[in-house]
Amino acid sequence: MAAPTPPQDPAVLLPFGETPEQVRASLSCELDAFAAQLRTRAQDWTATQPGREWSPAQEAEHVLKINQGITRVLGLLLSDRELRPTPQNPGRLVGGKRQAPADSLPGAEGLRWDGWEQEWRAGREALETVAAGVRETPGRTFWHPYFGELDALDWLRMVAAHLHSHRRLLEQSAGAEV
């Protein structure tokens, strides 16, 4: 049986860099920019944002969960460990928007304002540590629900793109009328 067709072409990730060095630089910039945006959100940290279902606290928790999951995927792809078959379930689009996997959804409160930076730093350090060794891994791929089979370099592009997307959503909600 053929693998399901993912709804999006991974070529859309290429603006985040072609080489491992370029992608790492994009990732670093996006990590900095996302954290900088969060630092501006103390006043509305727990308020659901206009046009969104989440508060900045929940957005931060979701992004942190995705980063942690991708850190594990990258570690696996860069290792010699056996890659076991995993379910290849395409992601769900609602109104043209990708829906987050259930295990990446934030809790009702999201991250606490007084603790998010410490959690962010620890997650960033883990991600950047594994990212330092990222290279193309032809033949070693892991299924992504929206892009299909991705190698380690494409997964790194994906995490940079994910950060970029959620930062833009936060920026838009910051300027929206409540």
N, C-alpha and C positions, 0 to 999 in steps of 0.2 A: 504494500500500500504506500502510495506517495505521501510525502509530508504535506501538511496543509499549506496553502499559499498565504504568507503574511500580508497584511493590508498595506504595508509601506515598503518602499525601496530603501535599503540601507545606504544608498548613494546620497541621501539627504543628510547624512552625518558627515560627509567629507568636508564641509566648511570648517569643521573643528580640527582639521589638520590632516595631512597626508602621511607624514612620518611620525614615528613614536615621539620624537622630540617636540614636534609641532603640537601633537595632541596633548602631551603633558603640559605644555605651555598654556594651551587653551583651558585645560582642566584647572590649572592653578589660577588663571584669571577668573574663571567662573566661580571657583570656590571663594575667592576673595570678594567678588562682586555680590554673591549671594549673602555671605556673612555681613557685608557692609549694608545691604538692604535690610537685613533683619535688625541690625543695630538701630535703625531709624524707626522701628515699629513699637517702641515701648508703650505708647499711648493707646494703640489699638491691637495689642498683642493677642488678646483673646476674642476680639470682635470678628464675627463672620464678615468677610469682605464683600463689597458690592459686586454682584455678578459672579460670585464664587460660593462654594459650599463650605469653605474652610477659612479659619482665621490664620494669621501669620504663624501662630504657635503650632497649628496643625500642619500647615505647609512645611514648616521646618522639620516636624517629626516625620512626615512622609518622605521628604528628601533625604533625611538621615537614614531612614530604613532602606530606601533604595540604594543609597551609597554603600551601606553595610552589606547588602545582598550582592551588589556588584563586586565589592572587594573580595567576597568569598568566591564568586564565579571566576574572577581574574586569577586568584590563587590556584584554583583548580586547573584552569586552562594552561597556566604557566608551569604546572607541576608534571610529574611523570605518572600521576595517579590515573587509573583507568576511568574513562568517561563512560558512564552507564547511560543507557537510554532514559530519557525523561519524557514526560507528556509534552506533546507539541500542540498545545491548545492556542489558537489565535486569540489575540486580545479582542475586547469588545469596544466598539465605537458607539457612542450615544450622541446624537446631534453632531456627528463629525469629530467628537472629542474622544481621545483615548481614555479608557477607564482604568484606574489603578488596580493592580491585583489586590485581592482581599488581604493578603499578609503585609501589604505596604500601606494600608489605610491607617490614618492617625486615630488616636483615641479622642474622646469627646473634648478633652482639655488641651491636647497637644503638649508640647514641651513647656516646662516652667520657664518663665522669664529669667529667674535668678539662677538657672542651671543650664540653659541652652548652650552658652558659649563653651563650657567645659565639655559637654557631650559632643559639640561640633568639632572642637579641637582634636579630641580623641579619634573621632570618626575620620576626620581629615588626615590625621597622621597615618592611620591604618591604610586608607585609600592611596595616599601618595607613596607610602612605602612599597605597596605592591605595584603601583603604577610605574615606579622607577625601573622595574624589570620588564615592562610590557613591550612586546614585539608582535609582529604578525605570527599567527600560529596556524598556518594552513593545515587542514586535516584535524585540527583540534578546535571544535566549535561547540557552542552551547546555545540552545534555542531561546529566542526572545519572542514574546507574544506578538509584537508588532513588526519586527524586522526579520524574523526567521533565524536561521543559523548565523551566528556571529562569532568571529574569532576574537582573540584577546584585544587586538588593536581596535576593532569595531566596538567592542564592549566599552573600551575607554572613551571612544568618541561618543558613544551613547550616553555615558554618565555626564560628560561635559554638556551635551545637548539637553539632557534632562535638567541639569542645574540652570542652564540658560533659559529654558522655557519657564521654569517656576520662578526664577528671578524676574522675568518680564511680567508674569502674572502679578507678582507682588508690587512691582513698580506701577503697573496699570491700576491696581486697586488702591494704591496710596494716593493717586491723583483723581480717583473717582469721587463723585458726589455721594454722600451717604444718605 
